[in-house]
Every structure is written in C-alpha cells, then in structure tokens.
Amino acid sequence: MAQTKATQPKFLSRIEGSPSSNANTYVATAGGNPFEADEEEEIFSKRKMTLNVPSNCSGDLQHLIVAKNWLWCLFTAQGRYNLLRFFLPRAIPPGQVALDKYLTGYKISNIFLDSTGHHLIISLVPKSAAVSADFLYVHSTETTTAQQLKVRRIEKFKDHEITAVAFNTYHGKESTTGSILLGTSRGLIFETELGAVNDTQRKQLYDLGLGLNKYPINGLEVLRVPNSNRWIVVAATPDSLYSFDGTLRPDERSLQPLFTSYVNGEREPNCEKQKTDLSYSMLRIFAPPNSKYPKQWAWLCGAGIRIGELSIESSSNATLLGDTLIHLDFDKVKHLSYEERRVHVPKSFVLTEYHAVLLYADHIKAICLLNQEQVYHEAFDEVRVGKLLNIERDVATGAIYVYTDKSMFTLKITREERDIWRIYLNKGQYELATAHAAEVPENLQLVLAQRADAAFQDGAYEVAANYYAETEETFEKVCLKFMVLTDKRPIISYVKKRLSRLTTSDGDRSQGDAVKALIIWLIDLYLSQINMPGKDKSWRESWQLEYDEFMHESAVLECTSQHRTEVQQLIGQHADPHNLAQFAISISDYDQVIGQQLKAERYGEALQTLCKQPDLTLYYKYGPQLMEQLPKQTIDALMAQGSKLEVDKVVPTLIVMDTLEQREQVIRYLEFAVYKLNTTNDAIHNYLLHLYAKHEPKLLMKYLEIQGRDESLVHYDIHYALKVCTELDVKVACVFLQCMLCMWTTAVDLALQFDMQLAKDTASKPQDDEMRRKLWLRIAYHDIKGTNDVKKALSLLDECDLLRIEDLLPFFSDFEKIDNFKEAICKALKNYNHRIQELQREMSDSREQSELVCKELRQLRAQRIGMEPQAVCDICDLVLLVKPFFVFICGHKFHSDCLEKQVMPILSKERSRRLAMLKQEMETLMAQTIALANHTAEQQTKRTELKTEIEEILAADCLYCGLLIETIDQPFVDDWDQVNVEWE
C-alpha cells in the first residue's frame, strides 16, 4: 500500500528525536501527552476488502453502495453487466442479476440505495439522442440461504434523468420505499412510492430549474424534527442550496402538502447561492450510528465545503444552522487544464463526526472540520489498485468504503475525537475542550491549567482559583500568585477547593496534617476579612455568612473538634467574641458559651444559645439567672421544650418572683405544666395552688373545680391546701376543701359567715339524709333564731324536703302566735294522712301477692311429670332414660351432656368460667372420694352443693322455650375478620 506522509497539522507540535523514525510523530498518544514516545494508531487507516465474487460475474467494478451492511456492487466485463448484493456480517450466497437486457442504448450514471438496503434505483442516461433517460428499480428479498433480486423498468419517468434520491427513512420498509423524492437533471422534484409489486403515480412537487435544460439536483434529503410533525427537505444544485419546511398531519404519508405553500407563491424556499465553476455539487448529512436525527450537514460547492448543524427545534424557522466554510483553494487551479484540475478538485466526499474525507482522482485525504487541518492523506496507484471511482459511508454502521475499478477498501476510523480537546483548547473554547478531555486525566489537566492561566490573565481571579484547584500545580506556586492580590476571596476559594479534594480522598496522617493546616489558615483568612477595619456592615455580614457555612461543613467540624484549643486561641487573637461563641456552639461546648455571655451581661444571646443547644441540664443550671432578667423569654424557652424537661427540676427557676412579671410568668409555666403536660407532681400542684390562693383567688376556684371533688383523684395535698386557704382567708376555697374532707358542719358554719346560698348548697351535698337534715337545721337555726321570721322558716321547708314544721317550731319563742303556722301545720297534717293511706294500700297489695304465691306453691308441690320408657332426648333423638337427663315443665327433655353442649356457647363469659370451675371442683372431689374408698358427710354435702349449682346454671331455663329465644337478636358471627380469612 502506497502511503505518503501527511502535512504537519498546525495544532500538534512535532516531537523531535523520536525513537522510531517510522512513527507518525505528529499524532497524539492515547493519553493525550505529545511527549510520550509510544506510537499510536492513526485516526484513519485503509484496509483492503475481499469479496467472494462468483466467477461468472468477474470484471471491472463500476458502482458500489452500502446500507445497513448490505453491499451492492455493479461489475461490467465485455458488455455484460452483473449486479451483486452481499451481506457483510455473514457469509451467505450473494444475490445477483444480469442487467444486460435493460441497458441497451444506455449507460449507468448513478445508483441510489435506501436505508434498509432492500431498494436500489439505477439512473440510466442514453448513449445517443435516439433514446430518452430512464431508470431501473431493483427490489431484493432474502432468506437465510439465498437472495432474490427483482428488476423493473419504471416507465413513468421516461425522459427524466434521475440525479438525486431522498429515501423516506420514516415510512420506508423492506417491502416498500414509502414516499420518496426524486431529483432530476432539469431541477424537478418528483414524489413517488416504489414497491415489489405496485408503484404509485408520480407527482411533481416543485421546479427548481424553472425551464432550464440543465440544472441538476445533486443532493436531496428528507428529515423530520424529533418529537414533532415538522418536516424538512434539503436540495442541492451546482450553485445553490435550498431548504423547505412545513408541518404535516401525523397520518400524512405524502410530502406534497409541504410544498403547497411554495408552489402557490405564499412562501419562498430558503436559498443559499454560491458562485461556482463546478458542474456539480454534493450534499452529505451525518448522523451517528443508531441515532434518530442527523447531527450536521456539509455541502461541497465551488467555494469549498460548507458545514453546519441541523435545527432540532419544532418551532424554529431556521433549518440549516451555522455556516463554516472549509476552503479547498479551487481558485488556484483555475488556470490549469481539465486533466490537471480534476486531480485537485474532489470528486466526492463523506462526512464523519469531526472530519470530512475527500476523494480525488488519485488520492483521498481527511480534513478536520474544526480547524480545517489535514490529518490524513492516502495516494492510490492507478496501475496497481485501479482508478479511484467513489467513496461511500454506511449510515447505519458508520463504516466508510473506498473503491476503484479493480479493488474495494474500508477506511477504519480509530478514536477520531482523540485530539478534539486540543483543537478547542487552541481556539480558547475551554468548555468544549474540558468536555472532550474529561475521559483522559492528563488531557484534562492540560486544559484546566491553560484555562486557569487565561482566567488569571483576564483578571477573573476567582474563576482562575477554581480551575487551579483542579490542576496538579504546586500549592505554593498558586498561593504566591493570589497572595499579592488585595482581594482575598480568590485565595480563599482556591484553598477551599484544595481542602475539598483532600477531604474527599483517602490519605495518610500527613494528609490529615495538611487538612488541619488548610482549615486553620482558612479560619484566619475569614476572620481577617470579617474584622477588617474600615469596612461597612454589609461587608462583614457577607463574610460572616460565608464563614458560618464553612465552619458547619462536616470535615471542618471534625477537624476543629479535634484541635479545639488551637482554633479557640486563633479566634481569641482576633478578639471576636461572637465567633468564639459560635465555635463553642459548633463543638457543643455550650456551658462555656452561656457562662461567658452571662458574665458579659448579654442575656439575650445567652438565652438564644441555650435554646439552640440540646443539653437539657443547662436549662436547670442557668434558668434562675435568666429568669431574673428575661422572665417571659425564659418561660417561653422552657415551654418550647415541653415534656423534655423534668418539671420538678425546673422549680429553682420558678421561685424567682421578685416582680409582678416574674410572678405572672411563673404561674403561666405552672399552668402549662398542669394543663398541657398533665404533670401529676404534688409539689407543682401545691405550688400553683399556693400562688393562686395568694394572688389569684378566682383562678384558684377554677383550678379546684377542674381537679374535681374525688379525694383520690386530685394531685394536690388537700390538707395543705386547706391550711393555705385558711391562712390566706380564701373562704370559698376553704368551704370547697372542707366538703372534700367531709367536714360538713365546719363547712356550713363557715359558709354561713359570708354566703347563705353557698351554705345551702353545701348542706345539700351529703348523701346521708340524717346529716343533710342536721345541716339544714343549723342553717334554719342561723336564719330564724332571734328573728322569728316565719316566712324564712316556711321557705326553708320548701328548699329542703327533710325539714318539717315541727323541727322549726323550737327555734321560735314560746309566745309566737299559732296563726302564723296554721297553713304549714295543716299542710303537714295532710301529708301525714296521705302517707298513712299509701302505706295501708301497699300492705294490702303485699298481702294479696303473698296469698297468690302460696297458692301457686301448693299447686307446684302436687304437680308431677310422667316419663315413658320410649321417651327420647329432644336434641339427639336417643332414648332418654339411658343417661342422666333434665325434664322441663314445658315438656322438653334433654340428656344432661346434650344440654351442656348446646348451652355452653350461649352462656356469658362469667357463667362459662364459673361452670368450668365447678366441674373441675367436682372432678377433684370425685377423685378424692375414689382414692379414700369412702366419703364423709362433709364431702357428700359438698358434692350435693356443687351438683346443685351446676344444674342451676345448665337448667336455669328450657333451651328451646327460653335460652334460644333470648338470643334471637344476637348476630350469628361475632368476628367477621376471622370469617373472611377462613373463607379465603
């Protein structure tokens, strides 16, 4: 293989003194380091292909095209034309067909293959003016062992030379092409659909030639924007590039509606003209293998190769984005002869992701699309390998094929992206350079270092610091660059980045020392900025916020906790009490922080620190001091902790009551503890009761009522409460408490001193009628004695039904007139008479009922039930007399064991347990009797008692006449969940 040495690319520096003289010294190594001596495989390399061509099809290769690994080639020899179809991955017999009978008077100008590799169009041009242009359609089918090629002449396109075909990859399949576009030599665009059996009629969609006899369409592509119904058609002529776009319905299969607005004159196609001396142009679209939409386009025209990207926006008006021109120096060869010029003008080209591979008359070369540098050159010796014909690319696999009339070659691509990062780097496109160098650490280091230097030179010091931190530049070198700057933010950013790298990687103790040094230095830098003289409040707040965030990072917390002494000394040197306190908080040394703040009389800060820390013991320790200065805020803090605090330990804080506010706040917390925390601590309740009695008597009664009147349920000491209320002269509370202690007489006497209604209410509370009568007599004595007020006496009779007029008469003087009591005495006599009559009636009813019961008992003694030998149990239908049985007065008869089985489920739980216990006692007694072989009178009596009680439970009522009727309203199933589980 003849190979000439490529021109040195501008973006790669030559390595002098390479160990291998044959090495391509300008190619970067796999690591991207140009100073490594190892040779790396070139980006492009030519390899010869060998096809097993049948012996009857040998000859010169005229055309070759590949799609989806299906390779079609046309061989000609001595006027015979043979079309072959190979499947490259597997060695199956090739499909072949002779085209001799179709080519009489014609020659083949071009062939076009769809993306599935099953539909081939052969464009025919006449050899003389006697015939018109035509084309052939070849459809292929295959099995695992053979292929079949079917050739048809498409008569409806007579007189039209097909120069370009746009296969519809979205609608096409192996059996039909779907709607395809055909471009002709006169600039006409047709639409048709070809298949194995039927074809659709042709439709002329647009005329680019506008009547010109020669205006060939050299390239034609149909595209659909992803995730939309927007379609794009691109057409290339020798001097222009046209683009059409429009939206089609989802079910629309024809492209004719897309051209309607252009044909009607409503729109004009986007046209880019280019002055040219060439009679042809070429349009190529690049899409990575297996992608759904092309990535970029390229157009070979008179000025060179124009490249750009395709629009992927469904709403965009633009179609072909970007326009980079790769000059091919056509102007320099205008003065040459045709034979000389054709050597310097590319006949064809293919597009890869980053390169364009151009085919000339005797060589091929590859040009980088980014910097237009030649990266590959390969000469072809026509004598040895034949005349270069064309170059093709398989869109599905990305493979490139080069062929001559005698040979076929593949062009292997090896990591064509290897040096792209360097190209972007030289252009200053650092984002793209970083993205392409990311996979190779050495390359990424070079990019980041150059990017950092550029940012530093441009004055973007913080950006530079971030990039320097990602490089392997020595720490000291970078720090020296930034230390001379007045602004310390870049050096802080750099040191923080380096610290982050150290803390996220595993290292030895020396690395731990480095972490410590960086953190201590950063703290010093931050404090210097925070406490810098002459700066305003916003400056300090900004730095303080950043410093706080830094100090709360996990790695910083861990390091400063281990070296707290050094950090405290450093903060102390900066005379920054606020940050000293914050650091103590960060290492959980809250005791020291609060103590210092209280000494400095910064009570608000001390309380804030107390609220932020988790140690509850500090609430007990510093609560009293804070209560003296900040009563409400302190109580708010205690209440915020809720049940976390032990209320009895908070008592030292609650005894601080020198001012009215302190007292109110203490009562508020005690109420919170009692009503919200539901504390049952007697001391807390007694303390609250004492404060109520002393300062809030009304609230005391509310508290007592809430606690209730049950002595066993209240949480305060009743005797203590009575003592306190007595000392503080809270009489209402005293009456309430005396009632709880059943000191009724004392309570009524006390109530009579200040509230007659309270005394009456108190006298009505005892359950004992005699006590209530006694208390009401005391009220009557207090109310009547000395006043002889008959109306009051009579009103007392109405209020208490236990008092009688005769009870009140002794309280009046002996000389009181009887007339005043006449009505009350008469009423009392009437009541007595009515009561006597009621008692006589009750005695008569009782006598009658007694006689009736005695009569029924005499009848029952005389009643008997006769049993016949053939009588059966009403449950089991077996003879009744063979086992113990029960007979009910209703006539139903049951064996005792049958009755027990039926009654047991109906019995209540208590009676069931009692029956089981009785039966167990009976069995124990029987066992003792058998063991002793005789029984005492006591055992006999015990046995009789047990048997009687068992029978009373089992035979309390007839099963059918009583028990089952009583259970008729009970559900059949009690536990439906269990039933559902069993049914499943």
KOLTIRO-429845 format. One record per residue (C-alpha): x, y, z; residue in one letter. Coordinates in pm, whole numbers, plus 50000, padded with zeros to 5 digits. Example, Ala and Ser with C-alpha at 12.3 -4.5 7.8 and 13.67 -1.06 7.14 Angstrom:
% KOLTIRO-429845
512304955050780A 513674989450714S 
This chain:
% KOLTIRO-429845
500005000050000M 501445032849894A 501245059150161Q 502555094650159T 503385113650468K 500745138750574A 501435175350617T 502245185250973Q 498945197051140P 499185231651289K 497545221851617F 500105194651702L 503725202251777S 506305179151626R 508315157251863I 511985158651786E 514225128751835G 511515102451834S 512875067451897P 511025053951595S 511815070551264S 508735054951103N 506335067751369A 503745094351287N 505255118351531T 502525144451499Y 499795121451628V 498975124251994A 499235093152211T 496275076452383A 496905096652696G 496985129052503G 500575136352608N 502645145652299P 505905138452486F 505235101252522E 507265080452281A 504755052452224D 503305051451873E 499545053251843E 497375040951560E 496385067651309E 492865081351305I 492225068250952F 493715036850806S 492955019550475K 492274982250461R 491584961650151K 488324942250126M 487964908049973T 484594896749839L 483844862049712N 482594873149373V 481144844749160P 483394835348869S 480704843648612N 480424879148745C 484044889948729S 485014922248562G 485634958448642D 483824973848937L 481705002548817Q 479495011949117H 479325003349487L 476915014149758I 476275001650116V 473395004950364A 472854985650687K 475704961750598N 474034953150262W 476674959749993L 475564963749631W 478134964249354C 477974965048975L 480574946548769F 480994950648393T 483034929748151A 482804927847770Q 479404944447759G 477944923248038R 476584939848350Y 476134919848672N 474564934248986L 475584916949311L 474284920649667R 476334909349967F 475554908050338F 478824916850507L 478374902150861P 477514866950735R 478854846050451A 475594838650272I 475464834749894P 475264868749724P 472204878849524G 472964885349161Q 471134896148847V 472244904548494A 471294938948366L 472354934648001D 468834934547858K 467924966748040Y 470994986547932L 470774985047556T 471455020447439G 472025032347797Y 474815037548040K 474555039148417I 475045073948560S 474435066648932N 472855042649179I 470885050449497F 470145027349792L 467595031550074D 468505028850444S 467214992750475T 469434980150190G 466464964750001H 465554991249741H 468035001649470L 467435027849200I 469715027948895I 469735060248693S 470205054948318L 471285080648058V 471115074547684P 474235068547480K 472615086447183S 469825111447125A 467605084146985A 466575072447332V 465505091347644S 466675089048003A 465255061648220D 465815043548549F 465605008748691L 464184997949028Y 465664967049194V 463894951249492H 465604924449698S 464304897349925T 466304871650112E 466204840750326T 468884825850544T 470314806750244T 469584827449933A 468734861749792Q 466464872049508Q 466804904449309L 463864916449101K 464494943448838V 461804965548688R 461954994948449R 459925024648570I 458305037348252E 456505067048406K 459775086148447F 460795084548080K 462715115047963D 463795123348321H 467375116948426E 467385109348800I 470295127348964T 469295125549333A 467015104349550V 465735111649902A 464505079650062F 461945083650339N 463555065550633T 460445072050847Y 457905054450623H 460105031050423G 460384994150500K 461734962650334E 458634957450116S 458134993250000T 460115025249982T 457355047050120G 457075082049975S 460435091249819I 461635122449641L 463425121249306L 465545149849175G 466215153048802T 468815168848578S 466405197448496R 465775207448857G 462445189848900L 461435173149227I 459055143649199F 457385121749458E 456565085049413T 456465052349602E 458075020249475L 457414985049590G 457904948949499A 454544947649313V 452904981649283N 454065017349239D 452215049849294T 451815076349028Q 454485102649012R 453775137449147K 455745167949052Q 456235187649373L 458505216449274Y 460615230348991D 463985244649084L 465215246548723G 462385268848606L 462595256148246G 466385252548226L 467505223248016N 470395215448253K 470035223048623Y 470735190248803P 469725183749159I 472895168149305N 471635161749655G 468255155849817L 467385147850179E 464115143350374V 464205148850754L 461675150251036R 462415170251350V 462335147351657P 459165146851870N 457235168751625S 455415168551291N 457805193151130R 459445180350812W 462465194450628I 463535188850267V 467025199850157V 468015200849790A 471445209149642A 472185221349289T 475615230749149P 475295266749266D 472545267049532S 471335250149847L 467555250449900Y 465565241350208S 461815236150250F 459995230250577D 456455225850699G 454175207350934T 452285176350824L 449485157450989R 450655126651183P 448805103350945D 450025121250630E 452365099550420R 452835122850123S 455145152950125L 453075172049871Q 451295193750138P 454725205950249L 455385221249903F 451875235749854T 452635269650005S 455845271949799Y 454085262749473V 451275287849540N 453785315549593G 452875320749957E 456415312450064R 459835311549906E 462295283449980P 465365293150176N 468095295649912C 471845299949960E 473685306449635K 477365300949578Q 479355311549277K 480995280949125T 482935268248827D 481965232348903L 479245214648710S 478175195549020Y 477875197849398S 477345172149669M 475215172049985L 476065149750280R 474235145150610I 475975130050912F 474155110951181A 475885089451444P 475025052451412P 471615043351555N 470625079751604S 467185091851503K 468175125651363Y 471245138651174P 473725159451363K 475295180851090Q 475315187750717W 478025195050460A 477795208550105W 480625205049855L 480335235149626C 482525258649421G 483845276649728A 484805245349918G 482895225950180I 480265244250382R 479315227150707I 476765233850978G 474195218851210E 470545209651156L 467725226051351S 466055203851610I 463515229851724E 459975222151611S 459015259151617S 462185272851459S 462055289951119N 465705282351054A 466635248750902T 470365248250835L 472165263651131L 475735276051124G 477855280150814D 481545272250834T 483455271750506L 486415248650450I 488425263650166H 489745239049911L 491705265149707D 489755259949387F 490815294449264D 494455283649248K 493755256848989V 491545276748752K 494405282348509H 495215245448484L 493945222048215S 490945199948274Y 493075168948333E 495275187748579E 492325204148753R 490465171748812R 493355159549023V 492935189449256H 489135190449274V 487375164249491P 485065140549308K 483205130249623S 483405130950000F 481875116050313V 481255131950649L 482225118750992T 481635134651331E 484745156151323Y 486235151250974H 485445152650605A 487105125650391V 487575138250034L 488155116349730L 490235129749443Y 491285114049117A 494305096549265D 494175101049641H 491975106449942I 492515129650235K 490775138050561A 490295173450687I 489315182451042C 486075201851046L 487105222651345L 490445236851233N 490485227050861Q 493815209450903E 494625178450703Q 495015148250930V 495215120450674Y 496425115350317H 496445083450114E 497565080249749A 496245053149518F 498465039149246D 496155035248948E 498385009148789V 498354987449098R 494914992049254V 492935007448972G 491245040548906K 489555057149205L 485815058649150L 483955068949464N 483715068649844I 480585058050037E 479525056750401R 477085032150560D 474785054550763V 473685026050987A 477165014251092T 479355044451016G 481735023050803A 483455040750508I 484135023050180Y 486505034349902V 486555016149570Y 488395016249238T 487534997548923D 489684968749047K 489604969549431S 487504977649735M 488794992350061F 487425001450403T 488595032150583L 488895023950951K 488345052251198I 490185049751529T 489185074351801R 488785104251575E 487855125051879E 491265119852043R 492695154451961D 489475174551952I 490105187352301W 493405202352187R 491755219951895I 489135235752120Y 491885244552366L 493895262852099N 490745281552000K 490085291952356G 486815272552370Q 487525259052716Y 484105244552793E 484225222252486L 487875214152548A 487075203552904T 484165181952790A 486265163552530H 489285159352759A 487325146753057A 487945109852989E 491745113152990V 493095128153314P 496345140153156E 494505159152885N 492095173853136L 495005186553346Q 496465204953046L 493095220552966V 492425231553322L 495905245953365A 495685266553045Q 492145277053131R 493255288353475A 496185308253333D 493885325353082A 491385334653351A 494155348453574F 495505369753291Q 492005382953221D 491575393153583G 488925366853661A 490785356253973Y 488025336454139E 487395316553821V 491135310653792A 491275298954152A 488575273054091N 490405259053790Y 493835259853957Y 492345239154238A 491515211553989E 495035210353846T 498205194753980E 500005228154002E 502035230554324T 500125245954612F 502855270854693E 503115283654336K 499425290854307V 499195306454652C 502005330454574L 500065342254270K 497005350854475F 498615363454796M 499765395554626V 496145404254545L 494225428054771T 491075407654733D 491435376054942K 488385358454802R 490345340954521P 492915326454763I 490085315354994I 488275298854705S 491435281154594Y 492315268454941V 488745256554997K 488805237254669K 492095220854760R 490705212755103L 487685196754942S 489935174754729R 491865163655035L 488795155955246T 487105135554974T 490095112454919S 491695086655146D 495085096155278G 497705090555546D 498455111155855R 500475136455658S 497355143855458Q 495465148555785G 498095174155889D 497585191855557A 493835193055618V 494415208055961K 496795234455822A 494375244555545L 491425247455782I 493375268156035I 494595290855754W 491085295055614L 489735304255957I 492475330455987D 491685344355641L 487975346055711Y 488395363056050L 490775388255896S 488135397855641Q 485315398755897I 487215421056138N 488955442555878M 488895479055994P 487025504655790G 484535480855631K 480775485655645D 478145462755794K 477185446155465S 480835436455408W 481075419855749R 477705402555713E 478645388255376S 481935373855502W 480285362455826Q 477675342655632L 480315325555421E 482415318355729Y 479445302755909D 478765279955614E 482405269455606F 482535261855978M 479475239455952H 480995216455691E 481445181255825S 485185179155759A 485755212955925V 483655203456227L 485595171356270E 488985188356243C 488145217956469T 486665194556730S 489945175556743Q 492015207656759H 489655230056953R 492415245757163T 494325258956860E 491135272056699V 489995289357019Q 493405305957055Q 493255317856694L 489765332556732I 490815348257062G 493745365356887Q 491265381856651H 489235394256954A 485995381256808D 483675370557093P 480765363556861H 482625337956653N 484265324156966L 480795316957099A 479705302656764Q 482695279556761F 481935267757112A 478415260156990I 479755241056691S 481805218556919I 478895215857163S 480675234357446D 477525253657532Y 478205255557904D 481225277457847Q 479455298757589V 476445306257809I 478655312858110G 480715338357915Q 477625355257779Q 476055358458122L 479265372858264K 479225398357984A 475555405458070E 474465395557717R 471365378457847Y 469525377357515G 472435359957343E 472765336057636A 469115326657608L 469445321757230Q 472445299257285T 470555279757549L 467665274257307C 469975262057028K 471845236057233Q 470495201057313P 471745197057671D 468695199657900L 470765202058218T 471805237158117L 468165248358140Y 468155238158506Y 471545254158565K 471065288158400Y 467295291558423G 467265311058754P 469755336958629Q 467885342158305L 464575343658491M 465805373858684E 466465393658366Q 464215378858097L 461175363258264P 458875359857964K 461555348457718Q 462895323257970T 459445308258032I 458875307257653D 462085287357618A 461085263457896L 457665258257743M 459185252257400A 460985222057541Q 457655207657655G 457815173757817S 461555170357756K 462235189258078L 461575174058420E 459195198658579V 460375192558935D 463935202158832K 462655234958689V 461345245659033V 464535265359124P 463805287158823T 460195291658928L 460925305459274I 462255337959127V 459275361059184M 460575394859282D 458425413659029T 454885411458903L 456085399858558E 458145372058711Q 455175360358917R 452875360558613E 455365340758408Q 455875315058686V 452115309958708I 451995306858326R 454575279058325Y 452915260858616L 449595262358429E 451355248858120F 452815220258323A 449465211958482V 447085216458189Y 449315208557889K 451955184858022L 449455168658261N 452025166258537T 450925147658850T 453715160559070N 452185170759407D 454785197659465A 453965215259137I 450235213959207H 450695226159565N 452935254359443Y 450405265459182L 447595263159438L 449555284559683H 450185311159415L 446525310659317Y 445425314159680A 447795342859739K 447435362159414H 444585348259200E 441675335259420P 439295333559122K 441675311458929L 442035290159242L 438375280059234M 438595272158861K 441615250358932Y 439835232259219L 436775225759006E 438945211458724I 440725188658969Q 437365175459083G 435865165159419R 437215129959438D 439925130059703E 441685100459543S 441985117359201L 443285151859286V 447035158559255H 447455183459540Y 447585178359916D 444085186860040I 445145193060397H 447975215760283Y 445565233960053A 443065238760338L 445815252060562K 446995276860296V 443495288660217C 442705292460585T 445845313160646E 445135334760341L 441425337160428D 440145323060098V 436815312760245K 435165298859931V 438115275759873A 438045265760240C 434405255460211V 435185235659894F 438105217360059L 436185210560383Q 433445194660177C 436035171860014M 437185161860365L 433555155960469C 433825183460729M 430205192760658W 429385210160980T 432515231760968T 431955239460601A 428335250260656V 429265271160958D 431985288760756L 429695294360461A 427025309360687L 429515336460774Q 429595351260425F 427285333660179D 423885318660274M 423385303159928Q 426785285859949L 425795272460289A 422555258460149K 424395242659853D 426905227360092T 424175213560316A 422555196260016S 425695176859920K 425955148860180P 424445115660080Q 423295107860435D 419795121360489D 420355125060864E 423485145960803M 421725167660547R 418795172560792R 421255181861063K 422985207360839L 419715222860728W 418675226061093L 421875245761157R 421005268060863I 417465271861000A 418745280061345Y 421135306061200H 418425320760983D 415485320561228I 416865323161582K 416355357761715G 414355369661416T 411175348361449N 410765353461072D 408005329060980V 408405334860603K 412055324260614K 411125293360807A 408435284060560L 410835290060263S 413315266260423L 410625239660429L 410265243960052D 414015241559990E 414635210460198C 412165181960197D 413785167160507L 412625195260734L 409215195060900R 407375223061065I 407755205961397E 411565207761352D 411435245361321L 408975253361597L 411565250661880P 413505279261713F 410595303461773F 409675320062104S 407055304562326D 404735333862274F 404645332461891E 401055331161763K 399905298161616I 398055316061340D 401305322361157N 401915284861129F 398355274061062K 398825268460689E 402155249960731A 400695227761011I 397655218860801C 399835210460505K 401995188260725A 398915170160861L 397605163960511K 400965149260409N 400955126160708Y 397425114360627N 398325108260260H 401385088660362R 399355066860601I 396895058460323Q 399735049260086E 401245025760342L 397885008660404Q 397395003060028R 400894988459993E 400244964860287M 397014952560123S 398764946159790D 401544927259963S 399064905060145R 397264896259822E 400544888159643Q 401664866059934S 398454845959922E 398784841459544L 402354828659575V 401394803859847C 398614790659628K 400984785359331E 403494767659555L 400834743459676R 399894735959315Q 403554730159220L 404014705159505R 401104684859370A 402334686159007Q 404304657158856R 405614646358517I 405394610358397G 408134595458176M 407514566857936E 410234540957855P 410324550857488Q 410844588257558A 413784603257363V 416104632957401C 414874663357201D 418444670557087I 419994636756991C 416734616256948D 418204587857157L 416404570057444V 416204594557731L 416404570958031L 419814555657945V 421694586758070K 421144614758322P 418584639058188F 416614670758253F 412854674558209V 411334709558197F 407804718858289I 407164728357926C 407654691557832G 411074693657663H 413534666157764K 417324666357722F 420264644457816H 422444664258055S 425534661657829D 423494671457519C 422064701257702L 425524711757822E 426924711957465K 424064734257349Q 424064757557647V 427814763857676M 428104786657365P 425104806957484I 426354813657838L 428074846057926S 431834845757984K 431404848458362E 428934819358384R 431074798458146S 434134803558366R 432044795758677R 430704763558521L 434204752158422A 435464759058773M 432564739658932L 433124709658709K 436844709858794Q 436004710659167E 433544682059116M 436194660958939E 438704668159216T 436164658159483L 435284625959299M 438954617059265A 439484621759642Q 436434600059719T 437694571859496I 441164573859650A 439814571560008L 437324543759913A 434684560560129N 433324595160178H 432454616460473T 429254635160534A 431094667760463E 432204655060120Q 428664643460047Q 427314677660135T 429964694959924K 429184672359631R 425484679659661T 426124717159666E 428344715859356L 425844694259169K 423014717759256T 424894748659138E 425944731458813I 422304721558746E 421154757158824E 423494770158554I 422684743758292L 418954740258359A 418114775758456A 415674777058166D 414464754557883C 416794755157586L 414014758757328Y 411484778757525C 413854803057690G 417574804257605L 417364802957224L 414524828157220I 416584852457430E 419494850157181T 417404856256870I 418644892356840D 422334882656863Q 424414881256538P 425404847456401F 429024859156359V 430984880056609D 434374881456435D 433854888556065W 437604893756009D 438304858056115Q 435434845155900V 436764863755594N 440214848655647V 438724813655676E 436534818155366W 439514830055160E 
